[in-house]
Amino acid sequence: MVDESEENCLMANAKIEIVGPGEYQLICDLYNEIFKPPVDVQFFEKRLRNRNALVLVAELDKQPAGFSCGYELRPSTYYSWLCGVLPDARRLGVATQLLDGEFAWAGDQGYEMIRLECYNHHRAMLSLAIKRGYDVVGTRWDSRTASNLVVFEKFLPGEAA
């Protein structure tokens, strides 16, 4: 999650790195510091296995500050599954840099669009998605967390809008 006034803040220059399955425990640890209920590393291994997955870690001052992960939803669509930033690193542009990293990677992979979903109560992320040009295309009920999700899509450059 990010603060809604992120664009009015100083932007940190986070180091964004692509990581593989060997770093899923780090992703799990970051997730559990940011979100509830907690999950185990199998949550990530199961979801990302045998998919064209992208897992990014953002570092500030050589310390993990956030992550994003996603995968191919269908041949034309990359699904931005999870994105989170530690509380002390919020309002610094880290989530923006993670989303931009996903966007660049998805374009390089030949995807036509990115889809992301965000819990309705994560207002800062909803705001960020809109500011980054994602369109609201629907809602979905998440039975795991008993919450509504807002569904966003954004076409990659060169594709139909």
CORSULGI-V675704 format. One record per residue. N is the residue number from 0. RES is the residue in one letter. PHI is phi as a letter, one per 30 degrees, with the letter a starting at -180 (999 if undefined). PSI is psi in degrees with one decimal (* if undefined). Layout:
n res phi psi
N RES PHI PSI
N RES PHI PSI
//
This chain:
n res phi psi
0 M 999 153.3
1 V b 160.7
2 D d 141.8
3 E d -21.2
4 S c 24.3
5 E e -37.9
6 E d -16.4
7 N c 6.2
8 C c 166.5
9 L d 138.4
10 M c 123.0
11 A d 152.2
12 N c 82.5
13 A d 146.1
14 K d 118.0
15 I c 122.5
16 E b 141.0
17 I d 131.6
18 V b 163.6
19 G c -168.5
20 P e -26.2
21 G d -15.0
22 E c 8.7
23 Y d -29.2
24 Q d -39.6
25 L d -44.2
26 I d -43.1
27 C d -44.8
28 D d -44.0
29 L d -46.6
30 Y e -47.2
31 N d -20.0
32 E d -20.9
33 I c -42.4
34 F c 160.1
35 K b 150.1
36 P d 159.5
37 P d 155.4
38 V b 168.7
39 D c 172.0
40 V d -26.3
41 Q d -26.3
42 F e -42.1
43 F d -44.4
44 E e -45.0
45 K d -45.0
46 R d -35.2
47 L c -11.4
48 R d 136.5
49 N h 33.1
50 R b 158.7
51 N d 83.6
52 A c 151.3
53 L b 127.0
54 V b 122.4
55 L c 142.5
56 V b 133.3
57 A c 132.3
58 E c 140.1
59 L b 127.5
60 D h 42.6
61 K i 18.6
62 Q c 136.7
63 P e 131.9
64 A b -17.5
65 G a 176.0
66 F a 161.8
67 S b 150.7
68 C b 149.6
69 G a -175.8
70 Y a 171.3
71 E d 120.5
72 L d -42.1
73 R a 169.0
74 P e -28.0
75 S c -7.9
76 T b 126.6
77 Y c 134.4
78 Y c 113.4
79 S d 97.4
80 W d -52.7
81 L b 143.3
82 C b 130.8
83 G a 149.4
84 V b 134.3
85 L d 146.7
86 P e -41.1
87 D d -14.6
88 A c 5.1
89 R d 158.9
90 R i 19.6
91 L c 2.9
92 G i 8.9
93 V d -46.2
94 A d -38.9
95 T e -45.0
96 Q d -36.8
97 L d -46.8
98 L d -41.2
99 D d -36.3
100 G d -42.8
101 E d -44.1
102 F d -45.8
103 A d -45.2
104 W d -45.6
105 A d -40.1
106 G d -43.3
107 D d -29.5
108 Q d -5.2
109 G i 12.2
110 Y d 152.6
111 E c -25.6
112 M a 158.9
113 I c 136.7
114 R c 139.3
115 L b 154.8
116 E b 145.0
117 C b 135.2
118 Y d 140.1
119 N e -29.8
120 H d -6.1
121 H c 70.8
122 R e -38.1
123 A d -39.8
124 M d -36.9
125 L e -46.9
126 S d -43.5
127 L d -45.1
128 A e -43.8
129 I d -44.1
130 K d -28.6
131 R d 7.0
132 G j 12.6
133 Y d 142.8
134 D c 139.5
135 V d 125.5
136 V c -2.4
137 G l -172.2
138 T b 161.9
139 R b 143.3
140 W d 127.9
141 D c 107.6
142 S d -25.1
143 R d -39.5
144 T c -1.7
145 A h 49.2
146 S b 156.7
147 N d 144.2
148 L c 142.0
149 V c 131.1
150 V c 128.2
151 F c 150.8
152 E b 150.7
153 K b 128.8
154 F d 144.5
155 L d 156.7
156 P e 142.2
157 G i -7.9
158 E c 165.3
159 A d 142.9
160 A c *
//
